[in-house]
């Protein structure tokens, strides 16, 4: 977790990040470039997007 915290700090996301120690996770809004940088961090096991996708039916 500390390695990921350092990566978030390097990207300027440490003030925005919310740490969940019980889940071993961070929650943060990030750009695509920042996500790529985080994905390259060895301590990162998974990145899950918090976005709802919906399909609009055509009538």
C-alpha positions in Angstrom: 0.0 0.0 0.0 2.9 2.4 0.8 4.3 1.9 -2.7 1.0 2.8 -4.3 0.7 5.8 -1.9 4.0 7.0 -3.2 2.9 6.6 -6.8 -0.2 8.6 -6.1 1.9 11.3 -4.5 4.2 11.4 -7.5 1.2 11.9 -9.7 -0.3 14.6 -7.5 -3.3 12.5 -6.6 -2.4 12.0 -2.9 -4.8 14.8 -1.7 -7.7 13.4 -3.7 -7.1 9.7 -2.9 -9.2 7.9 -0.3 -7.5 4.9 1.4 -9.5 1.9 2.5 -7.1 -0.2 4.6 -9.6 -3.0 5.2 -10.0 -3.6 1.5 -6.4 -2.7 0.7 -7.5 -0.2 -1.8 -7.5 3.4 -2.9 -10.3 5.3 -4.5 -9.3 8.3 -6.7 -10.4 10.1 -9.9 -7.6 9.9 -12.5 -7.0 10.7 -16.1 -6.2 8.0 -18.6 -2.5 8.9 -18.5 -2.5 8.7 -14.7 -4.2 5.3 -14.8 -1.5 4.0 -17.2 1.2 5.2 -14.8 -0.5 3.6 -11.8 -1.0 0.3 -13.8 2.8 0.2 -14.3 3.4 0.4 -10.5 4.4 -3.1 -9.3 2.1 -3.0 -6.2 -1.0 -2.5 -8.2 -3.0 -5.7 -8.6 -6.2 -4.5 -10.2 -7.8 -1.3 -11.4 -11.6 -1.2 -11.4 -13.4 1.7 -13.1 -16.3 3.1 -11.2 -18.4 4.0 -14.2 -21.9 3.0 -15.2 -22.4 2.1 -18.8 -25.9 1.8 -20.1 -27.2 0.8 -23.5 -29.9 3.0 -24.9 -32.5 0.9 -26.8 -33.5 2.0 -30.2 -37.3 2.0 -30.7 
